[in-house]
Amino acid sequence: MELGEEILKMEGITKEYEMGEETSVVLKGIDLSVRRGEFLAVLGPSGSGKSTLMNIIGCLDVPTNGDYWLHGKLIADEDETELARIRSKEVGFIFQSFHLLQRQTAFQNVELPLIYANMSDKERRERAEEMLIKVGLEDRMYHYPNQLSGGQQQRVAIARAIATNPTILLADEPTGALDQKTGAQVMGLFHELNDEGRTIIMITHDAKIASHASRIVRILDGNISEGGLEDA
Amino acid sequence: MLNFAVIGQSLRMALQNIRANRMRSFLTMLGIIIGVGAVIGLVTIVEAVSGELMGEFSDLGAGTISIQTYQSIMKYGLTDKDLEVLRNVEGVEGLSPTVSLTTSSVVGKEVYEETNVEGKNTLYFEHNSNIILSGRAFNEQDMSGDAYVCIVDQSYVKNALLGKQVLGGQILLHGYRYTIIGIYKKSDNMMSMMSDDSTLAGTILVPYKNALNMTGNGVVNSLEVYVEDKADMTKVEERLRATMKNLYNENEDFFAVYNFSSLMDMVDSATSMMSGLLGGIASISLLVGGIGIMNMMLVSVSERTKEIGLRKALGATPGRIQIQFMIESIVLSLVGGFIGICLGEGIAVIAAKLMQTKFVLSGSAILLGFGFSAAVGIIFGWMPAKRASELNPIDALRAE
């Protein structure tokens, strides 16, 4: 499908952590460009720096050096409140272990980011309902997470991630806690969302899951390289 | 910035958390419950008791000074002439002497050995206008000394006149036939409660001069002085005391002058001192309760680190996280405060029953209870909420 304008751009991103006397360098100059409508997989083993990269992409963290533009906005030296606003508008998170609030229904979980986005009551309810129907949970809306299967829980999490219509969907090992069959279903949903024009960035260590993406970058020891499946 | 959905959602979450951790929440709230309960209970009791005392004193008469004399060898009591001197003291509006004696009364053929007889003048009824239940009070004609009319109290009606004609009926006192012209309500103040005597048939009021004739010595041992509205009570009291001293040859041992409004002031200051003391106790127990809440909130924050991280990832600003936890702590302390108020009012109801006083629901105490518990929630919830809001979302999400 036709790709749109560049919506994410990284130039020379580094991330260092002070560990007492030592400084550990986790990211060593990442350059990355993502265009609207892309389905990108960031493939790398654990300890490669992919989680740190994800945190920076998701505006949970800021880089030590380098420039990061998200949706045309340079993300640098923002305070916590401003970062929260950017996350609310631009990023939808999907986690390996779903991270649903256990005491809230599926519906309430999907409502949560909409509350933080200051959406009106009526609009919020309609939107949450629409999202749950979209992921095929119209008859599970008022179930609690522990009444849902893993695949269903991940679908709730996906509905929650797309509710605010963010610029990018950021998925961290989205199938890591699922069996193969449900994992494949979730991937199917990702393809659907991508076909609608949503930009997806998926972090994984699993080359097979990465193969679902239309583009793969590899990350190893804090360095990034474009790489096709043939290298996996 | 702050919308109702956030508050509504926080409220819902707060109640869910309290319900999910019932035992822990209850123990946490116990400090607030006991603190608020104690304050409400004690304040209500103090208010009720002091209200009762004040009520009695004002029954006895605001704007009234009482003079009591004790018999001495020199002087049996106050004569008509003495009364005239007191009547002319500056600031005095009038006097109402009380002559009281216990004697026997006869109704029909029944003899009642112990009957209180009190002599009153017309001024007494002017100042105690609401005591006549039926019939009429004494008038000027009754005061001549040869009008044999009387007013009986309810217990005399009950004890001696049951089933008989009351108004217009006749009672034999000291050989004279008195016609009953009214029934009055005896004030059930502390003094009369203490001198409650079951052998007493009741009290009969007769014109003051008739009572003087019954006692035979022609003197008055007790009187009430009504002070002019605009006169200074304390100054009038001083002048009366000086006059009495003069009448008793500078000997202060044989009379007493009471000013009920100064007694009321005393009760008032005792009550406010008591309230201050209670306030002190209250602030200590609320401090303890507040620390309990802070502790529980800190535990809650560290237990829910992951939830906080998730909320932040979903776009919650630090301010919103802080508001959420503040609301939780306020709800916790308000629920505690509410239970405490119920407990305190319960204590007050039981205390009122035991002390046979009237239970008065004190609105200010309830408001105070709610205000205090809300304040505790805000003050002691602030630090844990701040800590929650400052959690790093990355670490928080990673926490297990």
Interface residues (C-beta under 8 A of the other chain):
Chain A: N55 G58 L60 D61 E80 T81 A84 R85 R87 S88 K89 F93 F95 H99 L101 R103 Q108 L112 P113 I115 Y116 A117 N118 D121 R124 R160 T164
Chain B: N3 A5 V6 Q9 M13 Q16 A20 K306 E307 L310 R311 K312 A313 L314 G315 A316 T317 P318 G319 R320 P393 I394 L397
